């Protein structure tokens, strides 16, 4: 088969099922955005002047892990819902001659496309809203406000790593569901 066949099939599958995929992608973007904002607040230099900086940083660190676990659980649930809704389509592909190895390639490309869209858009939204959240957070703590826009490279790297693992787990879960699915 052509080299661009599976990515095109995956993109068409997302486009044709956009009523199901749009809320899923928006949810992924929101999760990435929230996770980045928490990481940004954890690593920002402007909180160092506030009282209880070390406690705030530890609490934000715990909050980032809570959001990561919640994101994983929530995205697993919504992804399982998507796969269940698309099993008829995958069964049709199977009847038309695609085996489960070919379906796994389509699922790989779908997961990759959604991951790239979600992580890039979520990081852009998180970077845009991170300064606003920092200003609100410092205002609540009655700290000194700095109006310099900064980006947390460490936060970006951690966010990409965590969501890469989450999307890898989602892909493996989708493969498991397809493996045990019947073409009928």
Secondary structure, 3 states (H helix, E strand, C coil): CCCCHHHHHHHHHHHHCHHHHHHHHHHHHHHHHHHHHHHHHHHCCHHHHCCCHHHHHHHHHHHHHHHHHHHHHHHHHHHHHHHHHHHHHHHHHHHCCCCHHHHHHHHHHHHHHHHHHHHHHHHHHHHHHHHHHHHHHHHHHCCCCCCCCCCCHHHHHHHHHHHHHHHHHHHHHHHHHHHCCCCC
